[in-house]
Amino acid sequence: MPIYEYRCNTCGSIFDAIRPMHAADDAISCEKCESKDTTRLLSKCYSHNEHGSISGQANSCGNCSGGSCSCCGH
Ligand SMILES: [Zn+2]
């Protein structure tokens, strides 16, 4: 399932959730304050490599070893 990133509009924290695609825009509670006032951010940059694992954190994006990457910004 894809990883989605959400920002809480109440306390400002950002958290991830793995959800089925059809539930991406459903209301989700903040992990910290449990507010439902959350906004979905753009999907994280992640890709499946030949081993089937997911890489996606800032400096390990599998798509941008050659330079600029539109999805992780480096
Ligand atoms: Zn919150």
PDB file of the backbone (N, CA, C, O) and the ligand in Angstrom, with CONECT records:
HET     ZN  A 101       1
ATOM      1  N   MET A   1       0.845  -1.195   0.000  1.00  0.00           N
ATOM      2  CA  MET A   1       0.000   0.000   0.000  1.00  0.00           C
ATOM      3  C   MET A   1       0.883   1.249   0.000  1.00  0.00           C
ATOM      4  O   MET A   1       1.991   1.225   0.535  1.00  0.00           O
ATOM      5  N   PRO A   2       0.408   2.307  -0.582  1.00  0.00           N
ATOM      6  CA  PRO A   2       1.223   3.527  -0.621  1.00  0.00           C
ATOM      7  C   PRO A   2       1.306   4.215   0.733  1.00  0.00           C
ATOM      8  O   PRO A   2       0.449   4.056   1.602  1.00  0.00           O
ATOM      9  N   ILE A   3       2.373   4.982   0.868  1.00  0.00           N
ATOM     10  CA  ILE A   3       2.569   5.771   2.087  1.00  0.00           C
ATOM     11  C   ILE A   3       2.087   7.184   1.810  1.00  0.00           C
ATOM     12  O   ILE A   3       2.480   7.796   0.817  1.00  0.00           O
ATOM     13  N   TYR A   4       1.251   7.695   2.671  1.00  0.00           N
ATOM     14  CA  TYR A   4       0.792   9.071   2.542  1.00  0.00           C
ATOM     15  C   TYR A   4       1.305   9.884   3.722  1.00  0.00           C
ATOM     16  O   TYR A   4       1.553   9.365   4.810  1.00  0.00           O
ATOM     17  N   GLU A   5       1.454  11.172   3.463  1.00  0.00           N
ATOM     18  CA  GLU A   5       1.951  12.057   4.502  1.00  0.00           C
ATOM     19  C   GLU A   5       0.864  13.085   4.799  1.00  0.00           C
ATOM     20  O   GLU A   5       0.237  13.632   3.891  1.00  0.00           O
ATOM     21  N   TYR A   6       0.661  13.330   6.065  1.00  0.00           N
ATOM     22  CA  TYR A   6      -0.391  14.254   6.484  1.00  0.00           C
ATOM     23  C   TYR A   6       0.189  15.302   7.417  1.00  0.00           C
ATOM     24  O   TYR A   6       1.145  15.051   8.151  1.00  0.00           O
ATOM     25  N   ARG A   7      -0.410  16.476   7.370  1.00  0.00           N
ATOM     26  CA  ARG A   7      -0.034  17.530   8.298  1.00  0.00           C
ATOM     27  C   ARG A   7      -1.256  17.886   9.126  1.00  0.00           C
ATOM     28  O   ARG A   7      -2.359  18.045   8.601  1.00  0.00           O
ATOM     29  N   CYS A   8      -1.042  18.008  10.419  1.00  0.00           N
ATOM     30  CA  CYS A   8      -2.115  18.403  11.317  1.00  0.00           C
ATOM     31  C   CYS A   8      -2.239  19.915  11.303  1.00  0.00           C
ATOM     32  O   CYS A   8      -1.257  20.628  11.510  1.00  0.00           O
ATOM     33  N   ASN A   9      -3.442  20.399  11.059  1.00  0.00           N
ATOM     34  CA  ASN A   9      -3.649  21.845  11.036  1.00  0.00           C
ATOM     35  C   ASN A   9      -3.808  22.427  12.436  1.00  0.00           C
ATOM     36  O   ASN A   9      -3.811  23.645  12.615  1.00  0.00           O
ATOM     37  N   THR A  10      -3.937  21.570  13.399  1.00  0.00           N
ATOM     38  CA  THR A  10      -4.112  22.038  14.770  1.00  0.00           C
ATOM     39  C   THR A  10      -2.768  22.234  15.462  1.00  0.00           C
ATOM     40  O   THR A  10      -2.507  23.300  16.019  1.00  0.00           O
ATOM     41  N   CYS A  11      -1.908  21.206  15.428  1.00  0.00           N
ATOM     42  CA  CYS A  11      -0.638  21.315  16.138  1.00  0.00           C
ATOM     43  C   CYS A  11       0.548  21.396  15.187  1.00  0.00           C
ATOM     44  O   CYS A  11       1.673  21.631  15.627  1.00  0.00           O
ATOM     45  N   GLY A  12       0.316  21.207  13.895  1.00  0.00           N
ATOM     46  CA  GLY A  12       1.391  21.372  12.913  1.00  0.00           C
ATOM     47  C   GLY A  12       2.291  20.179  12.731  1.00  0.00           C
ATOM     48  O   GLY A  12       3.248  20.253  11.959  1.00  0.00           O
ATOM     49  N   SER A  13       2.029  19.095  13.400  1.00  0.00           N
ATOM     50  CA  SER A  13       2.915  17.944  13.236  1.00  0.00           C
ATOM     51  C   SER A  13       2.624  17.235  11.911  1.00  0.00           C
ATOM     52  O   SER A  13       1.514  17.288  11.381  1.00  0.00           O
ATOM     53  N   ILE A  14       3.644  16.581  11.406  1.00  0.00           N
ATOM     54  CA  ILE A  14       3.542  15.852  10.144  1.00  0.00           C
ATOM     55  C   ILE A  14       3.764  14.382  10.449  1.00  0.00           C
ATOM     56  O   ILE A  14       4.686  14.012  11.175  1.00  0.00           O
ATOM     57  N   PHE A  15       2.908  13.559   9.885  1.00  0.00           N
ATOM     58  CA  PHE A  15       3.017  12.134  10.164  1.00  0.00           C
ATOM     59  C   PHE A  15       2.664  11.341   8.917  1.00  0.00           C
ATOM     60  O   PHE A  15       2.005  11.835   8.002  1.00  0.00           O
ATOM     61  N   ASP A  16       3.116  10.113   8.909  1.00  0.00           N
ATOM     62  CA  ASP A  16       2.888   9.220   7.769  1.00  0.00           C
ATOM     63  C   ASP A  16       1.804   8.212   8.099  1.00  0.00           C
ATOM     64  O   ASP A  16       1.582   7.863   9.258  1.00  0.00           O
ATOM     65  N   ALA A  17       1.147   7.762   7.070  1.00  0.00           N
ATOM     66  CA  ALA A  17       0.206   6.668   7.258  1.00  0.00           C
ATOM     67  C   ALA A  17       0.237   5.805   6.005  1.00  0.00           C
ATOM     68  O   ALA A  17       0.290   6.313   4.884  1.00  0.00           O
ATOM     69  N   ILE A  18       0.204   4.523   6.208  1.00  0.00           N
ATOM     70  CA  ILE A  18       0.089   3.584   5.089  1.00  0.00           C
ATOM     71  C   ILE A  18      -1.377   3.218   4.972  1.00  0.00           C
ATOM     72  O   ILE A  18      -1.960   2.617   5.874  1.00  0.00           O
ATOM     73  N   ARG A  19      -1.956   3.588   3.850  1.00  0.00           N
ATOM     74  CA  ARG A  19      -3.393   3.397   3.696  1.00  0.00           C
ATOM     75  C   ARG A  19      -3.680   2.896   2.298  1.00  0.00           C
ATOM     76  O   ARG A  19      -2.890   3.121   1.380  1.00  0.00           O
ATOM     77  N   PRO A  20      -4.785   2.231   2.130  1.00  0.00           N
ATOM     78  CA  PRO A  20      -5.189   1.871   0.772  1.00  0.00           C
ATOM     79  C   PRO A  20      -5.496   3.129  -0.032  1.00  0.00           C
ATOM     80  O   PRO A  20      -5.928   4.140   0.521  1.00  0.00           O
ATOM     81  N   MET A  21      -5.271   3.057  -1.323  1.00  0.00           N
ATOM     82  CA  MET A  21      -5.395   4.245  -2.166  1.00  0.00           C
ATOM     83  C   MET A  21      -6.773   4.891  -2.053  1.00  0.00           C
ATOM     84  O   MET A  21      -6.890   6.116  -2.075  1.00  0.00           O
ATOM     85  N   HIS A  22      -7.799   4.084  -1.934  1.00  0.00           N
ATOM     86  CA  HIS A  22      -9.147   4.663  -1.901  1.00  0.00           C
ATOM     87  C   HIS A  22      -9.415   5.404  -0.601  1.00  0.00           C
ATOM     88  O   HIS A  22     -10.387   6.154  -0.505  1.00  0.00           O
ATOM     89  N   ALA A  23      -8.568   5.204   0.398  1.00  0.00           N
ATOM     90  CA  ALA A  23      -8.769   5.875   1.688  1.00  0.00           C
ATOM     91  C   ALA A  23      -7.844   7.060   1.873  1.00  0.00           C
ATOM     92  O   ALA A  23      -7.791   7.648   2.953  1.00  0.00           O
ATOM     93  N   ALA A  24      -7.112   7.415   0.821  1.00  0.00           N
ATOM     94  CA  ALA A  24      -6.088   8.448   0.971  1.00  0.00           C
ATOM     95  C   ALA A  24      -6.647   9.767   1.471  1.00  0.00           C
ATOM     96  O   ALA A  24      -5.989  10.469   2.240  1.00  0.00           O
ATOM     97  N   ASP A  25      -7.839  10.106   1.049  1.00  0.00           N
ATOM     98  CA  ASP A  25      -8.394  11.399   1.424  1.00  0.00           C
ATOM     99  C   ASP A  25      -9.417  11.313   2.554  1.00  0.00           C
ATOM    100  O   ASP A  25     -10.085  12.296   2.877  1.00  0.00           O
ATOM    101  N   ASP A  26      -9.529  10.148   3.140  1.00  0.00           N
ATOM    102  CA  ASP A  26     -10.408  10.041   4.292  1.00  0.00           C
ATOM    103  C   ASP A  26      -9.823  10.803   5.472  1.00  0.00           C
ATOM    104  O   ASP A  26      -8.612  11.008   5.557  1.00  0.00           O
ATOM    105  N   ALA A  27     -10.683  11.210   6.361  1.00  0.00           N
ATOM    106  CA  ALA A  27     -10.202  11.911   7.556  1.00  0.00           C
ATOM    107  C   ALA A  27      -9.295  10.982   8.351  1.00  0.00           C
ATOM    108  O   ALA A  27      -9.553   9.785   8.475  1.00  0.00           O
ATOM    109  N   ILE A  28      -8.234  11.561   8.883  1.00  0.00           N
ATOM    110  CA  ILE A  28      -7.313  10.785   9.711  1.00  0.00           C
ATOM    111  C   ILE A  28      -6.974  11.620  10.938  1.00  0.00           C
ATOM    112  O   ILE A  28      -6.847  12.841  10.854  1.00  0.00           O
ATOM    113  N   SER A  29      -6.831  10.967  12.051  1.00  0.00           N
ATOM    114  CA  SER A  29      -6.550  11.689  13.285  1.00  0.00           C
ATOM    115  C   SER A  29      -5.060  11.936  13.430  1.00  0.00           C
ATOM    116  O   SER A  29      -4.237  11.083  13.097  1.00  0.00           O
ATOM    117  N   CYS A  30      -4.731  13.114  13.930  1.00  0.00           N
ATOM    118  CA  CYS A  30      -3.347  13.437  14.225  1.00  0.00           C
ATOM    119  C   CYS A  30      -2.790  12.465  15.257  1.00  0.00           C
ATOM    120  O   CYS A  30      -3.473  12.099  16.214  1.00  0.00           O
ATOM    121  N   GLU A  31      -1.539  12.051  15.051  1.00  0.00           N
ATOM    122  CA  GLU A  31      -0.934  11.125  16.008  1.00  0.00           C
ATOM    123  C   GLU A  31      -0.706  11.774  17.366  1.00  0.00           C
ATOM    124  O   GLU A  31      -0.697  11.100  18.396  1.00  0.00           O
ATOM    125  N   LYS A  32      -0.520  13.089  17.355  1.00  0.00           N
ATOM    126  CA  LYS A  32      -0.178  13.752  18.615  1.00  0.00           C
ATOM    127  C   LYS A  32      -1.397  14.264  19.356  1.00  0.00           C
ATOM    128  O   LYS A  32      -1.578  13.976  20.539  1.00  0.00           O
ATOM    129  N   CYS A  33      -2.241  15.030  18.655  1.00  0.00           N
ATOM    130  CA  CYS A  33      -3.342  15.683  19.370  1.00  0.00           C
ATOM    131  C   CYS A  33      -4.699  15.094  19.004  1.00  0.00           C
ATOM    132  O   CYS A  33      -5.725  15.507  19.543  1.00  0.00           O
ATOM    133  N   GLU A  34      -4.704  14.136  18.095  1.00  0.00           N
ATOM    134  CA  GLU A  34      -5.923  13.437  17.696  1.00  0.00           C
ATOM    135  C   GLU A  34      -6.950  14.329  17.012  1.00  0.00           C
ATOM    136  O   GLU A  34      -8.121  13.967  16.900  1.00  0.00           O
ATOM    137  N   SER A  35      -6.510  15.486  16.560  1.00  0.00           N
ATOM    138  CA  SER A  35      -7.389  16.332  15.774  1.00  0.00           C
ATOM    139  C   SER A  35      -7.662  15.682  14.420  1.00  0.00           C
ATOM    140  O   SER A  35      -6.796  15.023  13.846  1.00  0.00           O
ATOM    141  N   LYS A  36      -8.859  15.876  13.931  1.00  0.00           N
ATOM    142  CA  LYS A  36      -9.162  15.360  12.583  1.00  0.00           C
ATOM    143  C   LYS A  36      -8.955  16.440  11.531  1.00  0.00           C
ATOM    144  O   LYS A  36      -9.225  16.221  10.350  1.00  0.00           O
ATOM    145  N   ASP A  37      -8.486  17.584  11.951  1.00  0.00           N
ATOM    146  CA  ASP A  37      -8.249  18.680  11.013  1.00  0.00           C
ATOM    147  C   ASP A  37      -6.874  18.507  10.388  1.00  0.00           C
ATOM    148  O   ASP A  37      -5.916  19.180  10.768  1.00  0.00           O
ATOM    149  N   THR A  38      -6.787  17.595   9.424  1.00  0.00           N
ATOM    150  CA  THR A  38      -5.506  17.259   8.820  1.00  0.00           C
ATOM    151  C   THR A  38      -5.574  17.437   7.311  1.00  0.00           C
ATOM    152  O   THR A  38      -6.639  17.335   6.702  1.00  0.00           O
ATOM    153  N   THR A  39      -4.430  17.700   6.732  1.00  0.00           N
ATOM    154  CA  THR A  39      -4.330  17.878   5.291  1.00  0.00           C
ATOM    155  C   THR A  39      -3.357  16.847   4.735  1.00  0.00           C
ATOM    156  O   THR A  39      -2.280  16.630   5.291  1.00  0.00           O
ATOM    157  N   ARG A  40      -3.742  16.225   3.649  1.00  0.00           N
ATOM    158  CA  ARG A  40      -2.825  15.270   3.023  1.00  0.00           C
ATOM    159  C   ARG A  40      -1.801  16.022   2.189  1.00  0.00           C
ATOM    160  O   ARG A  40      -2.158  16.880   1.382  1.00  0.00           O
ATOM    161  N   LEU A  41      -0.541  15.704   2.380  1.00  0.00           N
ATOM    162  CA  LEU A  41       0.525  16.303   1.583  1.00  0.00           C
ATOM    163  C   LEU A  41       0.764  15.435   0.356  1.00  0.00           C
ATOM    164  O   LEU A  41       0.179  14.361   0.213  1.00  0.00           O
ATOM    165  N   LEU A  42       1.616  15.908  -0.511  1.00  0.00           N
ATOM    166  CA  LEU A  42       1.951  15.106  -1.681  1.00  0.00           C
ATOM    167  C   LEU A  42       2.591  13.795  -1.241  1.00  0.00           C
ATOM    168  O   LEU A  42       3.290  13.740  -0.229  1.00  0.00           O
ATOM    169  N   SER A  43       2.349  12.767  -1.996  1.00  0.00           N
ATOM    170  CA  SER A  43       2.905  11.466  -1.657  1.00  0.00           C
ATOM    171  C   SER A  43       4.414  11.532  -1.569  1.00  0.00           C
ATOM    172  O   SER A  43       5.074  12.253  -2.317  1.00  0.00           O
ATOM    173  N   LYS A  44       4.925  10.780  -0.658  1.00  0.00           N
ATOM    174  CA  LYS A  44       6.377  10.682  -0.567  1.00  0.00           C
ATOM    175  C   LYS A  44       6.950  10.076  -1.843  1.00  0.00           C
ATOM    176  O   LYS A  44       6.301   9.322  -2.568  1.00  0.00           O
ATOM    177  N   CYS A  45       8.170  10.444  -2.065  1.00  0.00           N
ATOM    178  CA  CYS A  45       8.893   9.844  -3.177  1.00  0.00           C
ATOM    179  C   CYS A  45       9.349   8.457  -2.752  1.00  0.00           C
ATOM    180  O   CYS A  45      10.177   8.315  -1.853  1.00  0.00           O
ATOM    181  N   TYR A  46       8.828   7.481  -3.376  1.00  0.00           N
ATOM    182  CA  TYR A  46       9.335   6.153  -3.068  1.00  0.00           C
ATOM    183  C   TYR A  46       9.311   5.308  -4.322  1.00  0.00           C
ATOM    184  O   TYR A  46       8.520   5.558  -5.232  1.00  0.00           O
ATOM    185  N   SER A  47      10.151   4.333  -4.372  1.00  0.00           N
ATOM    186  CA  SER A  47      10.170   3.468  -5.538  1.00  0.00           C
ATOM    187  C   SER A  47      10.478   2.051  -5.091  1.00  0.00           C
ATOM    188  O   SER A  47      11.123   1.824  -4.068  1.00  0.00           O
ATOM    189  N   HIS A  48      10.016   1.141  -5.857  1.00  0.00           N
ATOM    190  CA  HIS A  48      10.285  -0.253  -5.575  1.00  0.00           C
ATOM    191  C   HIS A  48      11.531  -0.663  -6.349  1.00  0.00           C
ATOM    192  O   HIS A  48      11.572  -0.549  -7.574  1.00  0.00           O
ATOM    193  N   ASN A  49      12.529  -1.133  -5.646  1.00  0.00           N
ATOM    194  CA  ASN A  49      13.704  -1.610  -6.370  1.00  0.00           C
ATOM    195  C   ASN A  49      13.542  -3.097  -6.672  1.00  0.00           C
ATOM    196  O   ASN A  49      12.489  -3.681  -6.417  1.00  0.00           O
ATOM    197  N   GLU A  50      14.574  -3.687  -7.206  1.00  0.00           N
ATOM    198  CA  GLU A  50      14.415  -5.068  -7.660  1.00  0.00           C
ATOM    199  C   GLU A  50      14.207  -6.036  -6.511  1.00  0.00           C
ATOM    200  O   GLU A  50      13.788  -7.174  -6.725  1.00  0.00           O
ATOM    201  N   HIS A  51      14.498  -5.597  -5.288  1.00  0.00           N
ATOM    202  CA  HIS A  51      14.282  -6.471  -4.146  1.00  0.00           C
ATOM    203  C   HIS A  51      12.906  -6.269  -3.529  1.00  0.00           C
ATOM    204  O   HIS A  51      12.530  -6.968  -2.588  1.00  0.00           O
ATOM    205  N   GLY A  52      12.167  -5.319  -4.059  1.00  0.00           N
ATOM    206  CA  GLY A  52      10.827  -5.112  -3.576  1.00  0.00           C
ATOM    207  C   GLY A  52      10.728  -4.252  -2.334  1.00  0.00           C
ATOM    208  O   GLY A  52       9.648  -4.108  -1.761  1.00  0.00           O
ATOM    209  N   SER A  53      11.847  -3.677  -1.910  1.00  0.00           N
ATOM    210  CA  SER A  53      11.767  -2.814  -0.740  1.00  0.00           C
ATOM    211  C   SER A  53      11.497  -1.378  -1.165  1.00  0.00           C
ATOM    212  O   SER A  53      11.581  -1.039  -2.345  1.00  0.00           O
ATOM    213  N   ILE A  54      11.180  -0.565  -0.214  1.00  0.00           N
ATOM    214  CA  ILE A  54      10.818   0.819  -0.509  1.00  0.00           C
ATOM    215  C   ILE A  54      11.912   1.743   0.001  1.00  0.00           C
ATOM    216  O   ILE A  54      12.346   1.644   1.149  1.00  0.00           O
ATOM    217  N   SER A  55      12.352   2.647  -0.876  1.00  0.00           N
ATOM    218  CA  SER A  55      13.279   3.676  -0.419  1.00  0.00           C
ATOM    219  C   SER A  55      12.629   5.019  -0.646  1.00  0.00           C
ATOM    220  O   SER A  55      11.905   5.190  -1.626  1.00  0.00           O
ATOM    221  N   GLY A  56      12.859   5.953   0.207  1.00  0.00           N
ATOM    222  CA  GLY A  56      12.154   7.203   0.005  1.00  0.00           C
ATOM    223  C   GLY A  56      12.594   8.351   0.886  1.00  0.00           C
ATOM    224  O   GLY A  56      12.193   9.487   0.635  1.00  0.00           O
ATOM    225  N   GLN A  57      13.377   8.117   1.879  1.00  0.00           N
ATOM    226  CA  GLN A  57      13.769   9.232   2.722  1.00  0.00           C
ATOM    227  C   GLN A  57      14.700  10.172   1.967  1.00  0.00           C
ATOM    228  O   GLN A  57      15.261   9.811   0.933  1.00  0.00           O
ATOM    229  N   ALA A  58      14.854  11.358   2.486  1.00  0.00           N
ATOM    230  CA  ALA A  58      15.419  12.479   1.757  1.00  0.00           C
ATOM    231  C   ALA A  58      16.652  12.166   0.923  1.00  0.00           C
ATOM    232  O   ALA A  58      16.722  12.562  -0.241  1.00  0.00           O
ATOM    233  N   ASN A  59      17.609  11.475   1.484  1.00  0.00           N
ATOM    234  CA  ASN A  59      18.867  11.323   0.759  1.00  0.00           C
ATOM    235  C   ASN A  59      19.004   9.968   0.085  1.00  0.00           C
ATOM    236  O   ASN A  59      20.074   9.636  -0.426  1.00  0.00           O
ATOM    237  N   SER A  60      17.957   9.199   0.079  1.00  0.00           N
ATOM    238  CA  SER A  60      18.102   7.871  -0.485  1.00  0.00           C
ATOM    239  C   SER A  60      17.061   7.601  -1.561  1.00  0.00           C
ATOM    240  O   SER A  60      16.699   6.454  -1.824  1.00  0.00           O
ATOM    241  N   CYS A  61      16.592   8.665  -2.171  1.00  0.00           N
ATOM    242  CA  CYS A  61      15.607   8.487  -3.228  1.00  0.00           C
ATOM    243  C   CYS A  61      16.238   7.761  -4.399  1.00  0.00           C
ATOM    244  O   CYS A  61      17.254   8.208  -4.930  1.00  0.00           O
ATOM    245  N   GLY A  62      15.660   6.664  -4.801  1.00  0.00           N
ATOM    246  CA  GLY A  62      16.230   5.871  -5.869  1.00  0.00           C
ATOM    247  C   GLY A  62      16.117   6.514  -7.233  1.00  0.00           C
ATOM    248  O   GLY A  62      16.712   6.030  -8.196  1.00  0.00           O
ATOM    249  N   ASN A  63      15.362   7.598  -7.332  1.00  0.00           N
ATOM    250  CA  ASN A  63      15.112   8.201  -8.631  1.00  0.00           C
ATOM    251  C   ASN A  63      16.013   9.384  -8.942  1.00  0.00           C
ATOM    252  O   ASN A  63      15.958   9.916 -10.050  1.00  0.00           O
ATOM    253  N   CYS A  64      16.841   9.811  -7.996  1.00  0.00           N
ATOM    254  CA  CYS A  64      17.510  11.075  -8.202  1.00  0.00           C
ATOM    255  C   CYS A  64      19.010  10.996  -7.996  1.00  0.00           C
ATOM    256  O   CYS A  64      19.631  11.993  -7.629  1.00  0.00           O
ATOM    257  N   SER A  65      19.606   9.841  -8.224  1.00  0.00           N
ATOM    258  CA  SER A  65      21.049   9.744  -8.054  1.00  0.00           C
ATOM    259  C   SER A  65      21.799  10.640  -9.034  1.00  0.00           C
ATOM    260  O   SER A  65      22.946  11.015  -8.790  1.00  0.00           O
ATOM    261  N   GLY A  66      21.151  10.980 -10.138  1.00  0.00           N
ATOM    262  CA  GLY A  66      21.831  11.774 -11.144  1.00  0.00           C
ATOM    263  C   GLY A  66      21.665  13.268 -11.007  1.00  0.00           C
ATOM    264  O   GLY A  66      22.259  14.009 -11.790  1.00  0.00           O
ATOM    265  N   GLY A  67      20.899  13.743 -10.064  1.00  0.00           N
ATOM    266  CA  GLY A  67      20.753  15.191  -9.967  1.00  0.00           C
ATOM    267  C   GLY A  67      19.410  15.607  -9.433  1.00  0.00           C
ATOM    268  O   GLY A  67      18.942  15.065  -8.432  1.00  0.00           O
ATOM    269  N   SER A  68      18.785  16.558 -10.083  1.00  0.00           N
ATOM    270  CA  SER A  68      17.572  17.127  -9.518  1.00  0.00           C
ATOM    271  C   SER A  68      16.437  16.128  -9.556  1.00  0.00           C
ATOM    272  O   SER A  68      16.305  15.355 -10.504  1.00  0.00           O
ATOM    273  N   CYS A  69      15.656  16.150  -8.561  1.00  0.00           N
ATOM    274  CA  CYS A  69      14.545  15.229  -8.424  1.00  0.00           C
ATOM    275  C   CYS A  69      13.324  16.038  -8.039  1.00  0.00           C
ATOM    276  O   CYS A  69      13.340  16.744  -7.030  1.00  0.00           O
ATOM    277  N   SER A  70      12.287  15.946  -8.812  1.00  0.00           N
ATOM    278  CA  SER A  70      11.123  16.784  -8.549  1.00  0.00           C
ATOM    279  C   SER A  70      10.372  16.359  -7.310  1.00  0.00           C
ATOM    280  O   SER A  70       9.626  17.153  -6.737  1.00  0.00           O
ATOM    281  N   CYS A  71      10.554  15.130  -6.888  1.00  0.00           N
ATOM    282  CA  CYS A  71       9.725  14.670  -5.784  1.00  0.00           C
ATOM    283  C   CYS A  71      10.398  14.751  -4.434  1.00  0.00           C
ATOM    284  O   CYS A  71       9.705  14.735  -3.417  1.00  0.00           O
ATOM    285  N   CYS A  72      11.722  14.838  -4.373  1.00  0.00           N
ATOM    286  CA  CYS A  72      12.312  14.981  -3.047  1.00  0.00           C
ATOM    287  C   CYS A  72      13.204  16.211  -2.956  1.00  0.00           C
ATOM    288  O   CYS A  72      13.788  16.457  -1.900  1.00  0.00           O
ATOM    289  N   GLY A  73      13.326  16.982  -4.010  1.00  0.00           N
ATOM    290  CA  GLY A  73      13.865  18.318  -3.907  1.00  0.00           C
ATOM    291  C   GLY A  73      15.366  18.445  -3.776  1.00  0.00           C
ATOM    292  O   GLY A  73      15.851  19.466  -3.288  1.00  0.00           O
ATOM    293  N   HIS A  74      16.122  17.431  -4.198  1.00  0.00           N
ATOM    294  CA  HIS A  74      17.576  17.609  -4.164  1.00  0.00           C
ATOM    295  C   HIS A  74      18.221  17.038  -5.415  1.00  0.00           C
ATOM    296  O   HIS A  74      19.441  17.096  -5.562  1.00  0.00           O
TER     297      HIS A  74
HETATM  298 ZN    ZN A 101      -2.099  17.522  15.878  1.00  0.00          ZN2+
END
